[in-house]
């Protein structure tokens, strides 16, 4: 069941019914490095005395938004 833990910690828990193996490879290509980043951040947070699970942190970050803006130079 490690793959279920891997995917659920990232909020990606869903069955993988891909008909092409490159789609499965693509999902794993994203999920495995993301899980390592998640563990690395968790390790640093634990070291700092912050012992919170992913759902709690996700809840806190729900209020955050990413805003982008494109500014054109003079002449296009």
C-alpha positions, -999 to +999 in steps of 0.1 A: +000+000+000+029+025-002+016+039-035-018+047-018+001+066+009+022+084-017-008+095-037-031+103-008-005+125+009-004+146-023-041+147-026-041+127-058-059+096-045-077+081-075-074+048-094-049+047-123-068+031-151-046+043-180-046+023-212-012+036-222+019+030-201+034+064-209+004+080-190+012+060-160+049+069-163+038+106-166+018+104-134+046+087-115+071+112-129+051+140-112+041+121-080+074+107-069+094+140-069+064+158-054+064+132-026+101+137-019+096+175-018+067+169+006+089+148+029+118+172+027+095+201+038+079+179+065+114+170+079+123+207+081+090+216+097+094+188+123+130+200+130+115+234+137+089+220+161+059+222+137+042+188+137+013+193+113-002+169+087-008+178+051-046+184+054-040+210+081-014+228+060-036+227+030-064+242+050-042+271+061-031+277+025-067+278+011-067+315+016-036+321-005-039+330-041-014+334-069-018+365-090+001+372-122+003+402-143+017+408-178+030+442-186+037+451-221+066+472-231+062+504-251+056+494-288+042+460-280 
